[in-house]
């Protein structure tokens, strides 16, 4: 067993229609021994997100968002485009820089409960071995603060 300090930093700003966030993991890039004759290192990782909701009409909200991840050995970018219809039904598409495409559907069943489905399809070298993946998900929002929110939030 071994212990090492790990320093991280994150910041998140949001309004009812906008969010921006950054995160730095392993800032100090600490080393630790895993076996008697070897060492491992926690490398710096960086994540950034941004999203904005555009109210197009009483029944339609357009929400584009982007995500970027940088590690020592990889970079991943993701662009998401989704629509919310009548504050009940979400439909969206995501494109990732590693040649993946996702289709997403979600239904808000109650104020805090939702259910959804997503299908991910890769266009890379593994495509001949994999025809995509399916995901079902359930979500429940636990609201400790802001129980009586005056305006809708789309995130």
ZAZA-355515 format. One record per residue (C-alpha): y, x, z; residue number from 1; residue in three letters. Coordinates in steps of 0.2 Angstrom, whole numbers, plus 2048, in hexadecimal, padded with zeros to 3 digits. Layout:
{{Y; X; Z}; NUM; 'ALA'}
...
This chain:
{{800; 800; 800}; 1; 'UNK'}
{{812; 806; 7FC}; 2; 'UNK'}
{{823; 7FF; 7FE}; 3; 'UNK'}
{{833; 802; 7F5}; 4; 'UNK'}
{{844; 7FB; 7F4}; 5; 'UNK'}
{{849; 7F0; 7E5}; 6; 'UNK'}
{{85B; 7EB; 7E2}; 7; 'UNK'}
{{85F; 7DC; 7D7}; 8; 'UNK'}
{{86F; 7D3; 7D2}; 9; 'UNK'}
{{871; 7C2; 7CB}; 10; 'UNK'}
{{880; 7B7; 7C7}; 11; 'UNK'}
{{881; 7A5; 7C1}; 12; 'UNK'}
{{88F; 79A; 7BD}; 13; 'UNK'}
{{88E; 788; 7B8}; 14; 'UNK'}
{{898; 778; 7B5}; 15; 'UNK'}
{{892; 767; 7B0}; 16; 'UNK'}
{{891; 76C; 79D}; 17; 'UNK'}
{{890; 77F; 79E}; 18; 'UNK'}
{{885; 78D; 7A6}; 19; 'UNK'}
{{886; 7A0; 7A5}; 20; 'UNK'}
{{87A; 7AC; 7AE}; 21; 'UNK'}
{{876; 7BE; 7AF}; 22; 'UNK'}
{{868; 7C7; 7B9}; 23; 'UNK'}
{{864; 7DA; 7BC}; 24; 'UNK'}
{{853; 7DE; 7C3}; 25; 'UNK'}
{{84E; 7EF; 7CA}; 26; 'UNK'}
{{85F; 7F6; 7C9}; 27; 'UNK'}
{{85A; 805; 7D3}; 28; 'UNK'}
{{84A; 808; 7C8}; 29; 'UNK'}
{{840; 80D; 7D8}; 30; 'UNK'}
{{830; 817; 7D6}; 31; 'UNK'}
{{820; 814; 7E0}; 32; 'UNK'}
{{80F; 81C; 7E1}; 33; 'UNK'}
{{801; 812; 7DB}; 34; 'UNK'}
{{7F3; 81F; 7DB}; 35; 'UNK'}
{{7F3; 830; 7E4}; 36; 'UNK'}
{{7F7; 839; 7D4}; 37; 'UNK'}
{{803; 82D; 7CB}; 38; 'UNK'}
{{813; 823; 7CD}; 39; 'UNK'}
{{81A; 813; 7C6}; 40; 'UNK'}
{{82C; 80E; 7C3}; 41; 'UNK'}
{{835; 7FD; 7C4}; 42; 'UNK'}
{{840; 7FE; 7B4}; 43; 'UNK'}
{{850; 7F5; 7B2}; 44; 'UNK'}
{{84F; 7E3; 7AB}; 45; 'UNK'}
{{85E; 7D9; 7A5}; 46; 'UNK'}
{{85F; 7C6; 7A1}; 47; 'UNK'}
{{86D; 7BB; 79B}; 48; 'UNK'}
{{86E; 7A9; 798}; 49; 'UNK'}
{{87B; 79D; 791}; 50; 'UNK'}
{{87B; 78B; 78D}; 51; 'UNK'}
{{888; 77D; 789}; 52; 'UNK'}
{{886; 76A; 788}; 53; 'UNK'}
{{890; 761; 77B}; 54; 'UNK'}
{{892; 74E; 77D}; 55; 'UNK'}
{{891; 748; 76B}; 56; 'UNK'}
{{891; 735; 770}; 57; 'UNK'}
{{88D; 72A; 77E}; 58; 'UNK'}
{{87B; 72B; 77A}; 59; 'UNK'}
{{879; 73D; 773}; 60; 'UNK'}
{{87C; 74E; 77B}; 61; 'UNK'}
{{879; 75F; 771}; 62; 'UNK'}
{{874; 76E; 77C}; 63; 'UNK'}
{{873; 77F; 774}; 64; 'UNK'}
{{86E; 78D; 77F}; 65; 'UNK'}
{{869; 7A0; 77D}; 66; 'UNK'}
{{85F; 7AC; 788}; 67; 'UNK'}
{{85E; 7BF; 786}; 68; 'UNK'}
{{852; 7CB; 78F}; 69; 'UNK'}
{{853; 7DE; 78E}; 70; 'UNK'}
{{846; 7E9; 796}; 71; 'UNK'}
{{841; 7FC; 794}; 72; 'UNK'}
{{835; 7F8; 786}; 73; 'UNK'}
{{83A; 7E7; 77F}; 74; 'UNK'}
{{848; 7DB; 77A}; 75; 'UNK'}
{{846; 7C8; 779}; 76; 'UNK'}
{{853; 7BC; 773}; 77; 'UNK'}
{{851; 7A9; 773}; 78; 'UNK'}
{{85C; 79B; 76B}; 79; 'UNK'}
{{859; 789; 770}; 80; 'UNK'}
{{860; 779; 769}; 81; 'UNK'}
{{85D; 769; 771}; 82; 'UNK'}
{{863; 757; 771}; 83; 'UNK'}
{{863; 74A; 780}; 84; 'UNK'}
{{863; 738; 77A}; 85; 'UNK'}
{{869; 72A; 786}; 86; 'UNK'}
{{866; 736; 795}; 87; 'UNK'}
{{854; 733; 793}; 88; 'UNK'}
{{84C; 73C; 785}; 89; 'UNK'}
{{84D; 74F; 781}; 90; 'UNK'}
{{848; 757; 770}; 91; 'UNK'}
{{84A; 769; 76C}; 92; 'UNK'}
{{845; 779; 763}; 93; 'UNK'}
{{845; 78B; 769}; 94; 'UNK'}
{{844; 79A; 75E}; 95; 'UNK'}
{{840; 7AB; 766}; 96; 'UNK'}
{{843; 7BD; 75E}; 97; 'UNK'}
{{830; 7C1; 760}; 98; 'UNK'}
{{82C; 7B4; 752}; 99; 'UNK'}
{{828; 7A5; 75D}; 100; 'UNK'}
{{82E; 793; 75A}; 101; 'UNK'}
{{82D; 785; 768}; 102; 'UNK'}
{{82F; 773; 766}; 103; 'UNK'}
{{833; 76A; 776}; 104; 'UNK'}
{{833; 757; 77B}; 105; 'UNK'}
{{838; 751; 78C}; 106; 'UNK'}
{{83A; 73F; 794}; 107; 'UNK'}
{{844; 73C; 7A4}; 108; 'UNK'}
{{839; 72F; 7AC}; 109; 'UNK'}
{{844; 72D; 7BB}; 110; 'UNK'}
{{854; 735; 7C2}; 111; 'UNK'}
{{84B; 744; 7C8}; 112; 'UNK'}
{{83A; 744; 7C0}; 113; 'UNK'}
{{836; 749; 7AE}; 114; 'UNK'}
{{827; 74D; 7A3}; 115; 'UNK'}
{{826; 757; 793}; 116; 'UNK'}
{{81C; 75F; 786}; 117; 'UNK'}
{{81F; 76F; 77C}; 118; 'UNK'}
{{816; 778; 76E}; 119; 'UNK'}
{{818; 78A; 76B}; 120; 'UNK'}
{{814; 792; 75A}; 121; 'UNK'}
{{814; 7A5; 756}; 122; 'UNK'}
{{818; 7AC; 745}; 123; 'UNK'}
{{812; 7BE; 74A}; 124; 'UNK'}
{{802; 7C8; 747}; 125; 'UNK'}
{{7F8; 7BD; 754}; 126; 'UNK'}
{{7FB; 7AE; 74A}; 127; 'UNK'}
{{7EA; 7B0; 741}; 128; 'UNK'}
{{7E2; 7AF; 752}; 129; 'UNK'}
{{7EC; 7A1; 75A}; 130; 'UNK'}
{{7F2; 791; 754}; 131; 'UNK'}
{{7FF; 78E; 761}; 132; 'UNK'}
{{800; 788; 773}; 133; 'UNK'}
{{803; 778; 77B}; 134; 'UNK'}
{{80C; 775; 78C}; 135; 'UNK'}
{{80D; 765; 796}; 136; 'UNK'}
{{81A; 766; 7A5}; 137; 'UNK'}
{{820; 75B; 7B3}; 138; 'UNK'}
{{831; 75E; 7BB}; 139; 'UNK'}
{{838; 757; 7CB}; 140; 'UNK'}
{{84A; 75C; 7D1}; 141; 'UNK'}
{{84C; 75F; 7E3}; 142; 'UNK'}
{{85E; 75C; 7E7}; 143; 'UNK'}
{{863; 762; 7F8}; 144; 'UNK'}
{{876; 763; 7F5}; 145; 'UNK'}
{{881; 758; 7EA}; 146; 'UNK'}
{{877; 748; 7ED}; 147; 'UNK'}
{{885; 73D; 7E6}; 148; 'UNK'}
{{88A; 746; 7D7}; 149; 'UNK'}
{{899; 73E; 7CE}; 150; 'UNK'}
{{896; 744; 7BD}; 151; 'UNK'}
{{886; 748; 7B3}; 152; 'UNK'}
{{87F; 759; 7B1}; 153; 'UNK'}
{{875; 75E; 7A2}; 154; 'UNK'}
{{86D; 76E; 7AA}; 155; 'UNK'}
